[in-house]
Amino acid sequence: SGGEAAADGKRPNIVLIMADDMGFSDLGCYGSEIATPSLDRLAKGGVRFTQFYNCARCCPTRASLLTGLYPHQAGIGHMVQNRGIPSYQGYLNDHCVTIAEVLRRGGYRTCMSGKWHVGEQRPHWPLDRGFDTYYGLISGGSNYFELSPGRKMARDNTPIKPEEENFYITDAFSGNAVGFIGECARRESPFFLYVAYTAPHWPLHALPEDIAKYKGKYISGWDALREKRHRRMIEMGIVDARWDITPRDPRAPAWSDAKNKEWQDMRMAVYAAQIDRMDQGIGKIMTKIREVGEEENTLVMFLADNGGCAESLKGNNPRVLPGPKETYMSYGLPWANASNTPFRRYKHWVHEGGIATPLIAYWPAAIKPGRITHQVGHVTDIMATCQDVAGAAYPKAHKGNAITPLEGKSLLPVFQGTTRAGHEAIFWEHEGNKAVRQGKWKLVSQHPAGWELYDLEADRTELNNLAEKHPKKVKELAGLYDQWAKRCGVIPWPLPKRSNKPRKQ
């Protein structure tokens, strides 16, 4: 069923946009002070999800997003290294299909601009997995002004280096996406476009005019920022006033005690500038969609691959201000703590700070404007949604291989304002951090610690551990988790060291 929108034979174009390492509260329409007018416009004209989840890290989320499976089922249980175990081979396996493969079989033109990160070698590149055309970064995060050593960029199947003199990777991704829309508009068939930004992933690289907008804006510090964002999120209806904001991370100093305040302000300013520039690019993409007359019947979805990132880099030097291409810094744990307001923890972990993402869906033909939904969704649902609205069949076999059945469930009922039968339960595992959510209950563990239990209706900020109070519930959910882990090929962390030399991909 392609839903009512496909009933007149005109199937929607689909534009899927993902940010990299962006926290739950980093967009204007989710409570931020960062200027994101393009995304705010989509939110105002569409629906915002408050309980949507990713897989806590770049590669696993990308694998899950593209295939509608859990990452381990798709072969990417960790990152892109081949660990000699099928569920951890580091590239998409032959028992999954990508959204591009499914939609292309259904008559769509398929394009991608941006970061791939689900297979470093041929034949595991975008054109090998259903895309008609590609421009972007095959590897993970890179310098924004030039290609970092050891990283790969490509146009279609040809390795490239940035050509233009004023290269800035965010603009290159936006510009190529705009170009693809122009090409697609000349054809009869609908199009699927996947735009995967590296912004605002480290290194802190932004254009001087964008940085200038934010310099000095963060001099009141992370404590004030978290409070301000939290207040705004409650006013907007993004978070429930009953959920207390988490205490400042114990590893972050109080702002009043923080050293190098000017440098700290600049770190957050550059991070904000990276998001601002991404939003400007999304504005250009939307302008192009309007120009070619396709806005009414284009479904646009925007999300992030994981929560704010607390990683520290060797390049972090308080005597040097971040921003230019010669620097290589991250914004650090205290600001990541603010990005993930009001939640706990970060990218890598499966507490809410690591896995909660904004999801904005905009489709004038089918979505009533200005709604917020608290229905729970998971990144596996994106494939199911694309397949549903496109009226494309999810195959039982592809290229002679049996395909693992879809885990996701279509979000179309939510788009149309009805309540969908959600997941029986949702599961996570990354680097031994694990969780299961069923209804209001969430069982979660930070590796190698034991299980914690939270009632997310009363306490989504995970401050009141009920594990001792409800041992039966812990046992029941842990049982579900174990069944899932077995079914999906999850191996206890740390993974065994490989004795043999890695096989070539």
RODO-2510 file (C-alpha; in nm, 4 decimals, decimal comma):
residues 505
     n   res          X          Y          Z
     1     s     0,0000     0,0000     0,0000
     2     g     0,1420     0,3363    -0,0966
     3     g    -0,1038     0,5345     0,1130
     4     e    -0,3547     0,7831    -0,0319
     5     a    -0,0844     1,0106    -0,1692
     6     a     0,0118     0,7454    -0,4237
     7     a    -0,3507     0,6743    -0,5170
     8     d    -0,3563     0,9302    -0,7997
     9     g    -0,0521     0,7534    -0,9469
    10     k     0,1816     1,0371    -0,8487
    11     r     0,4242     0,8893    -0,6023
    12     p     0,6158     1,1327    -0,3825
    13     n     0,9793     1,2238    -0,4220
    14     i     1,1691     1,1443    -0,1025
    15     v     1,4527     1,3537     0,0403
    16     l     1,6289     1,2061     0,3422
    17     i     1,8716     1,4377     0,5231
    18     m     2,1009     1,3385     0,8088
    19     a     2,3279     1,5418     1,0351
    20     d     2,6369     1,3902     1,1979
    21     d     2,7043     1,4038     1,5755
    22     m     2,4260     1,6530     1,6519
    23     g     2,2531     1,6666     1,9898
    24     f     1,8795     1,6503     2,0595
    25     s     1,8510     2,0206     2,1470
    26     d     2,0712     2,1707     1,8707
    27     l     1,7991     2,2940     1,6305
    28     g     1,5923     2,6077     1,6782
    29     c     1,2698     2,4062     1,6504
    30     y     1,3962     2,1743     1,9281
    31     g     1,4903     2,4531     2,1696
    32     s     1,8260     2,5802     2,0436
    33     e     1,9558     2,9356     2,0021
    34     i     2,1361     2,8270     1,6804
    35     a     1,9781     2,9838     1,3695
    36     t     1,8159     2,7010     1,1694
    37     p     1,5408     2,8832     0,9754
    38     s     1,5235     2,6225     0,6962
    39     l     1,4670     2,3309     0,9338
    40     d     1,2360     2,5441     1,1501
    41     r     1,0252     2,6102     0,8387
    42     l     1,0006     2,2352     0,7685
    43     a     0,9017     2,1755     1,1327
    44     k     0,6368     2,4464     1,1154
    45     g     0,4957     2,2994     0,7955
    46     g     0,5263     1,9378     0,9083
    47     v     0,5574     1,7137     1,2113
    48     r     0,8280     1,6914     1,4794
    49     f     0,8954     1,3676     1,6650
    50     t     1,0076     1,3883     2,0284
    51     q     1,0709     1,0146     2,0840
    52     f     1,2629     0,9057     1,7775
    53     y     1,5803     0,7003     1,8097
    54     n     1,9033     0,6266     1,6225
    55     c     2,1744     0,3664     1,6966
    56     a     2,4205     0,5847     1,8970
    57     r     2,7067     0,6003     1,6414
    58     c     2,7825     0,6905     1,2761
    59     c     2,8209     0,3540     1,1014
    60     p     2,5550     0,1536     1,2876
    61     t     2,2924     0,4262     1,2382
    62     r     2,3752     0,4612     0,8675
    63     a     2,3496     0,0850     0,8195
    64     s     2,0169     0,0768     1,0017
    65     l     1,8797     0,3844     0,8218
    66     l     1,9647     0,2474     0,4773
    67     t     1,8423    -0,1096     0,5339
    68     g     1,5576    -0,0972     0,7881
    69     l     1,7432    -0,3631     0,9905
    70     y     1,9376    -0,3522     1,3136
    71     p     2,3045    -0,2722     1,2379
    72     h     2,4350    -0,6199     1,3292
    73     q     2,1867    -0,7795     1,0875
    74     a     2,3252    -0,5622     0,8077
    75     g     2,6893    -0,6531     0,8883
    76     i     2,7858    -0,3338     1,0758
    77     g     2,7647    -0,4271     1,4444
    78     h     3,0500    -0,1856     1,5179
    79     m     3,2300     0,0353     1,2632
    80     v     3,3832    -0,0157     0,9141
    81     q     3,6705    -0,2437     1,0231
    82     n     3,6195    -0,6082     0,9267
    83     r     3,6298    -0,7968     1,2586
    84     g     3,6060    -1,1407     1,0962
    85     i     3,2518    -1,2015     1,2238
    86     p     2,9575    -1,1729     0,9785
    87     s     2,7635    -0,9284     1,1976
    88     y     3,0814    -0,7166     1,2353
    89     q     3,2264    -0,7333     0,8827
    90     g     3,2224    -0,3535     0,8475
    91     y     3,0244    -0,3189     0,5232
    92     l     2,6650    -0,3891     0,4182
    93     n     2,6141    -0,7612     0,3642
    94     d     2,4302    -0,9491     0,0869
    95     h     2,1288    -1,0261     0,3067
    96     c     2,0091    -0,6681     0,3287
    97     v     1,8762    -0,4235     0,0717
    98     t     1,9151    -0,0451     0,0832
    99     i     1,6357     0,2090     0,0392
   100     a     1,8017     0,2924    -0,2951
   101     e     1,7855    -0,0716    -0,4094
   102     v     1,4192    -0,1043    -0,3098
   103     l     1,3090     0,2278    -0,4607
   104     r     1,5089     0,1799    -0,7800
   105     r     1,3307    -0,1529    -0,8318
   106     g     1,0118     0,0507    -0,7836
   107     g     1,1027     0,2939    -1,0619
   108     y     1,2687     0,5752    -0,8656
   109     r     1,5790     0,7669    -0,9696
   110     t     1,8211     0,7352    -0,6717
   111     c     2,0837     0,9960    -0,5786
   112     m     2,3150     1,0508    -0,2848
   113     s     2,5304     1,3416    -0,1719
   114     g     2,7448     1,3180     0,1417
   115     k     2,9017     1,0757     0,3860
   116     w     2,8632     0,7024     0,3101
   117     h     3,0611     0,5263     0,5886
   118     v     2,9131     0,1781     0,5409
   119     g     3,1878     0,0231     0,3245
   120     e     3,5306     0,1617     0,2350
   121     q     3,6160    -0,0631    -0,0627
   122     r     3,4470    -0,1447    -0,3934
   123     p     3,2104    -0,3267    -0,4409
   124     h     3,0561    -0,1715    -0,1275
   125     w     3,0143     0,1869    -0,2476
   126     p     2,6841     0,3712    -0,3119
   127     l     2,6555     0,2746    -0,6804
   128     d     2,7119    -0,0890    -0,5783
   129     r     2,4132    -0,0550    -0,3431
   130     g     2,1391     0,0911    -0,5614
   131     f     2,2297     0,4565    -0,6143
   132     d     2,2260     0,5891    -0,9725
   133     t     2,4553     0,8759    -0,8869
   134     y     2,6767     0,9764    -0,5943
   135     y     2,9002     1,2574    -0,4779
   136     g     3,0654     1,2610    -0,1399
   137     l     3,2864     1,1195     0,1292
   138     i     3,3127     0,7399     0,1316
   139     s     3,4856     0,7468     0,4728
   140     g     3,4046     0,9000     0,8117
   141     g     3,4676     1,2574     0,9325
   142     s     3,7278     1,4684     0,7512
   143     n     3,8765     1,8156     0,7345
   144     y     3,6025     2,0451     0,5966
   145     f     3,8432     2,2429     0,3737
   146     e     4,0432     1,9556     0,2217
   147     l     4,0427     1,5757     0,2284
   148     s     4,2070     1,4363     0,5429
   149     p     4,4820     1,1755     0,4895
   150     g     4,3448     0,8211     0,4627
   151     r     3,9948     0,9431     0,3721
   152     k     3,8251     0,8788     0,0382
   153     m     3,5934     1,0952    -0,1696
   154     a     3,4208     0,9857    -0,4903
   155     r     3,1948     1,0955    -0,7698
   156     d     2,9984     0,7859    -0,8714
   157     n     3,2698     0,5159    -0,8714
   158     t     3,5639     0,7486    -0,9378
   159     p     3,7883     0,8534    -0,6474
   160     i     3,8274     1,2348    -0,6422
   161     k     3,9961     1,5098    -0,4453
   162     p     3,8183     1,8417    -0,3795
   163     e     3,8692     2,0519    -0,6943
   164     e     3,7403     2,4011    -0,6185
   165     e     3,9641     2,6541    -0,4490
   166     n     3,7173     2,7621    -0,1792
   167     f     3,6125     2,4068    -0,1011
   168     y     3,3990     2,3635     0,2119
   169     i     3,2535     2,0144     0,2405
   170     t     2,9086     2,1137     0,3719
   171     d     2,8567     2,3483     0,0761
   172     a     2,9836     2,0808    -0,1648
   173     f     2,7281     1,8309    -0,0337
   174     s     2,4456     2,0897    -0,0566
   175     g     2,5496     2,2059    -0,4046
   176     n     2,5650     1,8542    -0,5453
   177     a     2,2266     1,7711    -0,3895
   178     v     2,0782     2,0783    -0,5611
   179     g     2,2356     1,9646    -0,8898
   180     f     2,0863     1,6165    -0,8545
   181     i     1,7369     1,7645    -0,8016
   182     g     1,7784     1,9657    -1,1220
   183     e     1,8742     1,6498    -1,3149
   184     c     1,5904     1,4454    -1,1620
   185     a     1,3295     1,7125    -1,2381
   186     r     1,3844     1,6584    -1,6114
   187     r     1,2693     1,2957    -1,5850
   188     e     0,9250     1,1409    -1,5559
   189     s     1,0129     0,9156    -1,2633
   190     p     1,0034     1,0256    -0,8977
   191     f     1,3372     1,0597    -0,7163
   192     f     1,4944     0,9536    -0,3888
   193     l     1,7741     1,1785    -0,2618
   194     y     1,9846     1,0964     0,0450
   195     v     2,1913     1,3876     0,1790
   196     a     2,4320     1,2880     0,4572
   197     y     2,6164     1,5879     0,6014
   198     t     2,9301     1,5565     0,8134
   199     a     2,8252     1,8722     1,0015
   200     p     2,8609     1,9243     1,2929
   201     h     3,1028     1,6284     1,3459
   202     w     3,4536     1,7344     1,4537
   203     p     3,6908     1,8903     1,3471
   204     l     3,5560     2,2363     1,4360
   205     h     3,5831     2,3926     1,0904
   206     a     3,3557     2,6740     0,9786
   207     l     3,3533     2,9787     0,7538
   208     p     3,4513     3,3114     0,9128
   209     e     3,1171     3,4794     0,8303
   210     d     2,9256     3,1975     1,0036
   211     i     3,1551     3,1978     1,3094
   212     a     3,1128     3,5750     1,3437
   213     k     2,7382     3,5286     1,4113
   214     y     2,8077     3,3167     1,7205
   215     k     3,1342     3,4478     1,8662
   216     g     3,0621     3,5731     2,2197
   217     k     2,7159     3,4119     2,2236
   218     y     2,8338     3,1341     2,4548
   219     i     3,0371     3,3366     2,7028
   220     s     2,7658     3,2793     2,9659
   221     g     2,8668     2,9118     2,9517
   222     w     2,7258     2,5616     2,9389
   223     d     2,5285     2,5722     3,2652
   224     a     2,3228     2,8732     3,1539
   225     l     2,2857     2,7221     2,8059
   226     r     2,1420     2,3961     2,9384
   227     e     1,8895     2,5840     3,1542
   228     k     1,7828     2,8126     2,8717
   229     r     1,7392     2,5286     2,6248
   230     h     1,5550     2,3151     2,8781
   231     r     1,3062     2,5953     2,9493
   232     r     1,2455     2,6467     2,5783
   233     m     1,1990     2,2731     2,5164
   234     i     0,9313     2,2589     2,7864
   235     e     0,7544     2,5667     2,6406
   236     m     0,7602     2,4110     2,2923
   237     g     0,6236     2,0787     2,4158
   238     i     0,9365     1,8862     2,3134
   239     v     1,0037     1,7582     2,6664
   240     d     0,7766     1,7061     2,9652
   241     a     0,8125     1,9476     3,2572
   242     r     0,7955     1,6461     3,4927
   243     w     1,1350     1,5257     3,3729
   244     d     1,4085     1,6974     3,5696
   245     i     1,7091     1,8127     3,3724
   246     t     2,0051     1,5851     3,4457
   247     p     2,2745     1,7272     3,6763
   248     r     2,5781     1,8648     3,4933
   249     d     2,8113     1,5791     3,3939
   250     p     3,0522     1,5325     3,6896
   251     r     3,3462     1,5505     3,4462
   252     a     3,2452     1,9012     3,3373
   253     p     3,3478     2,1891     3,5617
   254     a     3,0923     2,4485     3,6660
   255     w     3,1203     2,7343     3,4147
   256     s     3,2247     2,9675     3,6964
   257     d     3,5306     2,7428     3,7506
   258     a     3,6067     2,6873     3,3799
   259     k     3,9411     2,8018     3,2405
   260     n     4,0054     2,9513     2,8943
   261     k     3,6531     3,0922     2,8666
   262     e     3,7190     3,2764     2,5396
   263     w     3,8434     2,9536     2,3783
   264     q     3,5487     2,7599     2,5200
   265     d     3,3046     3,0180     2,3807
   266     m     3,4745     2,9857     2,0421
   267     r     3,4480     2,6056     2,0408
   268     m     3,0699     2,6233     2,0759
   269     a     3,0511     2,9169     1,8320
   270     v     3,2245     2,7147     1,5590
   271     y     3,0041     2,4130     1,6305
   272     a     2,6955     2,6362     1,5989
   273     a     2,8347     2,7825     1,2754
   274     q     2,8683     2,4305     1,1310
   275     i     2,4993     2,3628     1,1981
   276     d     2,4046     2,7073     1,0640
   277     r     2,5848     2,6379     0,7338
   278     m     2,4190     2,2973     0,7021
   279     d     2,0804     2,4659     0,7515
   280     q     2,1660     2,7220     0,4810
   281     g     2,2350     2,4292     0,2467
   282     i     1,9041     2,2645     0,3357
   283     g     1,7428     2,5991     0,2483
   284     k     1,9021     2,5804    -0,0991
   285     i     1,7801     2,2222    -0,1442
   286     m     1,4244     2,3284    -0,0542
   287     t     1,4438     2,6328    -0,2839
   288     k     1,5412     2,4029    -0,5718
   289     i     1,2534     2,1632    -0,4947
   290     r     1,0146     2,4623    -0,5051
   291     e     1,1708     2,5909    -0,8300
   292     v     1,1122     2,2596    -1,0078
   293     g     0,7511     2,2564    -0,8816
   294     e     0,7851     1,9465    -0,6628
   295     e     0,7440     2,0808    -0,3079
   296     e     0,3822     1,9715    -0,2606
   297     n     0,4584     1,6070    -0,3357
   298     t     0,8042     1,5648    -0,1820
   299     l     0,8470     1,3927     0,1533
   300     v     1,1442     1,5450     0,3376
   301     m     1,2790     1,3779     0,6513
   302     f     1,5605     1,5134     0,8683
   303     l     1,7376     1,3384     1,1581
   304     a     2,0794     1,2899     1,3249
   305     d     2,2964     0,9767     1,3446
   306     n     2,3690     1,0004     1,7188
   307     g     2,3724     1,2425     2,0094
   308     g     2,6305     1,5121     2,0800
   309     c     2,9874     1,3863     2,0889
   310     a     3,2062     1,4124     2,4013
   311     e     3,5228     1,2833     2,2289
   312     s     3,8427     1,4746     2,2974
   313     l     4,1008     1,5252     2,0220
   314     k     4,4797     1,5614     2,0391
   315     g     4,4445     1,8871     1,8455
   316     n     4,2456     2,0573     2,1236
   317     n     4,4702     2,3502     2,2220
   318     p     4,3354     2,6411     2,4315
   319     r     4,6065     2,8709     2,2928
   320     v     4,4653     2,8376     1,9400
   321     l     4,1128     2,9358     1,8360
   322     p     3,9258     2,6685     1,6344
   323     g     3,7716     2,7303     1,2921
   324     p     4,0459     2,7435     1,0258
   325     k     4,1614     2,4388     0,8290
   326     e     4,4974     2,4149     1,0110
   327     t     4,3181     2,3403     1,3414
   328     y     4,1723     2,0020     1,4392
   329     m     3,9538     2,0237     1,7493
   330     s     3,6319     1,8962     1,9047
   331     y     3,3921     2,0998     2,1187
   332     g     3,4353     1,8780     2,4237
   333     l     3,2261     1,7043     2,6871
   334     p     3,0700     2,0078     2,8620
   335     w     2,9240     2,1462     2,5379
   336     a     2,8129     1,7967     2,4280
   337     n     2,6324     1,7778     2,7626
   338     a     2,4482     2,0981     2,6610
   339     s     2,3749     1,9661     2,3077
   340     n     2,1984     1,6669     2,4611
   341     t     1,9825     1,8762     2,6989
   342     p     1,8052     1,7490     2,9075
   343     f     1,9447     1,3954     2,8730
   344     r     2,2378     1,1916     3,0037
   345     r     2,5462     1,0726     2,8174
   346     y     2,6585     1,1009     2,4561
   347     k     2,7356     0,9355     2,1233
   348     h     2,8564     0,5717     2,1889
   349     w     2,6221     0,5266     2,4885
   350     v     2,2614     0,4141     2,4757
   351     h     2,1211     0,6337     2,7494
   352     e     1,8865     0,8915     2,5933
   353     g     2,1666     1,1431     2,5273
   354     g     2,3303     0,8988     2,2855
   355     i     2,0246     0,7759     2,0947
   356     a     1,7559     1,0491     2,0984
   357     t     1,7337     1,2409     1,7706
   358     p     1,5104     1,5068     1,6258
   359     l     1,3021     1,3793     1,3368
   360     i     1,1241     1,6343     1,1205
   361     a     0,8928     1,5126     0,8447
   362     y     0,7535     1,7561     0,5876
   363     w     0,5206     1,6637     0,3005
   364     p     0,2574     1,9280     0,2196
   365     a     0,0379     1,6802     0,0259
   366     a     0,0026     1,4441     0,3216
   367     i     0,1182     1,5973     0,6524
   368     k    -0,0854     1,8596     0,8360
   369     p     0,1435     2,1442     0,9440
   370     g     0,2762     2,2312     1,2869
   371     r     0,2291     1,9039     1,4736
   372     i     0,4373     1,7441     1,7458
   373     t     0,4093     1,3688     1,8027
   374     h     0,5244     1,1723     2,1066
   375     q     0,4826     0,8361     1,9299
   376     v     0,7983     0,6275     1,9560
   377     g     0,9962     0,5539     1,6404
   378     h     1,3308     0,4025     1,5420
   379     v     1,5691     0,4625     1,2544
   380     t     1,4716     0,1223     1,1053
   381     d     1,1320     0,2835     1,0368
   382     i     1,2785     0,5095     0,7672
   383     m     1,3147     0,2222     0,5160
   384     a     0,9641     0,0978     0,5979
   385     t     0,8255     0,4497     0,5468
   386     c     1,0052     0,5051     0,2132
   387     q     0,8889     0,1685     0,0840
   388     d     0,5322     0,2375     0,1993
   389     v     0,4902     0,5868     0,0534
   390     a     0,6623     0,4820    -0,2716
   391     g     0,4410     0,1746    -0,3072
   392     a     0,7576    -0,0313    -0,3618
   393     a     0,7847    -0,3958    -0,2584
   394     y     1,0393    -0,5036     0,0040
   395     p     1,1973    -0,8089    -0,1610
   396     k     1,2338    -1,1569    -0,0130
   397     a     1,5436    -1,2031    -0,2311
   398     h     1,7789    -0,9698    -0,4180
   399     k     2,0548    -1,0652    -0,6656
   400     g     2,0005    -1,4298    -0,5731
   401     n     2,0405    -1,3774    -0,1964
   402     a     1,7712    -1,4236     0,0685
   403     i     1,6944    -1,0879     0,2324
   404     t     1,6499    -1,0520     0,6098
   405     p     1,2897    -0,9467     0,6820
   406     l     1,2348    -0,5767     0,7546
   407     e     1,2493    -0,4717     1,1226
   408     g     1,1088    -0,1204     1,0746
   409     k     0,7443    -0,0110     1,0650
   410     s     0,6075     0,2641     0,8422
   411     l     0,5613     0,6108     0,9921
   412     l     0,2895     0,6977     0,7374
   413     p     0,0062     0,6558     0,9940
   414     v     0,1854     0,9039     1,2227
   415     f     0,2268     1,1456     0,9302
   416     q    -0,1473     1,1171     0,8665
   417     g    -0,2314     1,1936     1,2295
   418     t    -0,3365     0,8481     1,3475
   419     t    -0,1804     0,6214     1,6104
   420     r     0,0186     0,3354     1,4645
   421     a     0,0826    -0,0032     1,6169
   422     g     0,4408     0,0636     1,7195
   423     h     0,7245    -0,1784     1,7876
   424     e     0,6729    -0,4553     2,0411
   425     a     1,0155    -0,3458     2,1702
   426     i     1,3240    -0,1604     2,0402
   427     f     1,6826    -0,2697     2,1084
   428     w     2,0325    -0,1239     2,1120
   429     e     2,3882    -0,2522     2,1434
   430     h     2,7062    -0,0593     2,0749
   431     e     3,0461    -0,1391     2,2286
   432     g     2,8738    -0,3388     2,5013
   433     n     2,6383    -0,0542     2,5921
   434     k     2,2918    -0,2048     2,5618
   435     a     1,9261    -0,1174     2,6028
   436     v     1,5732    -0,2281     2,5373
   437     r     1,2649    -0,0078     2,5344
   438     q     0,9172    -0,1541     2,5637
   439     g     0,6292     0,0873     2,6097
   440     k     0,7217     0,3222     2,8932
   441     w     0,9958     0,0929     3,0278
   442     k     1,3620     0,1181     2,9354
   443     l     1,6316    -0,1205     3,0525
   444     v     1,9800     0,0188     2,9897
   445     s     2,3404    -0,0595     3,0758
   446     q     2,6628     0,1343     3,0362
   447     h     2,9306    -0,1264     2,9658
   448     p     3,0484    -0,3030     3,1794
   449     a     2,7978    -0,1995     3,4511
   450     g     2,4710    -0,3809     3,5289
   451     w     2,1165    -0,3063     3,4156
   452     e     1,9306     0,0098     3,5135
   453     l     1,5526     0,0403     3,4750
   454     y     1,3601     0,3594     3,4008
   455     d     0,9981     0,4580     3,3562
   456     l     1,0343     0,6949     3,0608
   457     e     0,6836     0,8366     3,1012
   458     a     0,7708     0,9754     3,4424
   459     d     1,1480     1,0068     3,3998
   460     r     1,2864     1,0189     3,0467
   461     t     1,6040     1,1837     3,1777
   462     e     1,6871     0,8513     3,3491
   463     l     1,7470     0,9855     3,6991
   464     n     1,5428     0,7389     3,9064
   465     n     1,6734     0,3818     3,8616
   466     l     1,3899     0,1391     3,9455
   467     a     1,5873    -0,1840     3,8936
   468     e     1,5818    -0,2823     4,2623
   469     k     1,2155    -0,1943     4,2946
   470     h     1,1024    -0,4017     3,9919
   471     p     1,3295    -0,7090     3,9628
   472     k     1,0638    -0,9011     3,7658
   473     k     1,0488    -0,6253     3,5020
   474     v     1,4305    -0,6240     3,4784
   475     k     1,4338    -1,0012     3,4273
   476     e     1,1582    -0,9894     3,1676
   477     l     1,3201    -0,7122     2,9604
   478     a     1,6675    -0,8670     2,9951
   479     g     1,5179    -1,1877     2,8561
   480     l     1,3818    -0,9993     2,5541
   481     y     1,7219    -0,8369     2,5063
   482     d     1,9031    -1,1730     2,5127
   483     q     1,6661    -1,3186     2,2520
   484     w     1,7176    -1,0157     2,0275
   485     a     2,0974    -1,0229     2,0697
   486     k     2,1073    -1,3888     1,9704
   487     r     1,8783    -1,3334     1,6725
   488     c     2,0844    -1,0394     1,5422
   489     g     2,4347    -1,1814     1,5930
   490     v     2,5390    -0,9500     1,8774
   491     i     2,8718    -1,0619     2,0304
   492     p     2,9714    -0,9681     2,3886
   493     w     3,2071    -0,6689     2,4066
   494     p     3,5046    -0,6443     2,3704
   495     l     3,5083    -0,8434     2,0472
   496     p     3,7639    -1,1258     2,0319
   497     k     4,1037    -1,0219     1,8898
   498     r     4,1465    -1,1601     1,5399
   499     s     4,4199    -1,4195     1,5138
   500     n     4,4201    -1,4383     1,1329
   501     k     4,5097    -1,1459     0,9059
   502     p     4,1990    -0,9528     0,8023
   503     r     4,0402    -1,0746     0,4815
   504     k     4,0258    -0,8122     0,2086
   505     q     3,6794    -0,6617     0,1806
***
